């Protein structure tokens, strides 16, 4: 049995399981909820596709549930701003 183990994570928007590297990590920090581009920041994390539909679904509630925190208005606005840079359609 050779081959490297590839960590799998579930998108909280669509529930699809994919390799960790193909998803965007959102992390709960003492300063609030942030996008974690390195996927190495300490704190409770959740993962989303780079699709607008997944982010919209996640921000409706599944993201805050996965992070076990109420997302503050400022953080929510920051995440909504990030959505504007994502592709519309499934990729």
C-alpha positions in Angstrom: 0.0 0.0 0.0 2.0 2.9 -1.2 0.8 6.4 -1.9 0.4 9.5 0.2 -2.7 10.0 2.3 -4.8 12.9 1.0 -6.9 14.6 3.8 -10.6 14.9 2.8 -12.9 17.7 4.0 -16.6 18.4 3.5 -17.9 21.7 2.0 -20.4 23.1 4.5 -22.3 24.6 1.6 -23.1 21.6 -0.6 -21.8 18.7 1.7 -19.5 17.3 -1.0 -16.4 15.6 0.2 -13.2 16.7 -1.5 -9.4 16.9 -1.0 -8.6 19.5 1.6 -6.5 21.6 -0.8 -9.4 22.1 -3.2 -11.5 23.9 -0.6 -11.2 27.3 1.1 -10.8 27.2 4.9 -12.7 29.6 7.1 -11.4 29.8 10.7 -12.9 31.0 14.0 -10.3 33.1 15.8 -10.4 35.3 18.9 -10.7 38.3 16.6 -13.7 36.8 14.6 -14.3 34.7 11.6 -11.6 34.9 8.9 -10.6 33.3 5.6 -7.5 31.2 6.1 -5.5 31.2 2.9 -2.7 29.0 4.4 -5.2 26.4 6.0 -2.8 26.4 8.9 -4.2 29.1 11.2 -5.1 27.9 14.7 -8.8 27.7 15.6 -11.9 25.8 14.6 -12.2 25.6 10.8 -14.8 24.9 8.2 -14.4 24.5 4.5 -16.2 25.9 1.4 -15.9 25.4 -2.4 -14.7 28.4 -4.4 -18.3 28.6 -5.7 -20.7 31.4 -5.0 -23.6 29.0 -4.4 -21.7 27.2 -1.6 -20.8 30.4 0.1 -24.3 31.7 -0.1 -25.7 28.5 1.4 -22.9 28.4 4.0 -23.6 32.0 5.1 -27.2 31.2 5.6 -26.3 29.1 8.7 -24.3 26.0 8.0 -21.0 27.9 8.3 -21.8 29.4 11.7 -23.1 26.0 12.9 -19.8 24.3 11.8 -17.7 27.0 13.5 -20.0 26.9 16.5 -20.2 30.7 16.6 -22.6 33.5 15.6 -20.9 35.3 12.8 -20.6 39.0 13.6 -22.0 41.5 11.1 -18.5 42.9 10.2 -17.2 39.4 9.5 -20.4 38.5 7.6 -19.9 41.6 5.4 -16.2 40.7 4.8 -17.2 37.1 3.7 -20.0 38.5 1.5 -17.4 40.8 -0.2 -15.2 37.7 -0.8 -18.2 36.1 -2.6 -18.2 38.8 -5.2 -14.8 37.4 -6.5 -16.1 33.8 -6.9 -17.5 32.2 -10.1 -21.3 32.1 -10.4 -21.8 28.7 -11.9 -20.7 25.2 -10.7 -17.2 24.6 -11.9 
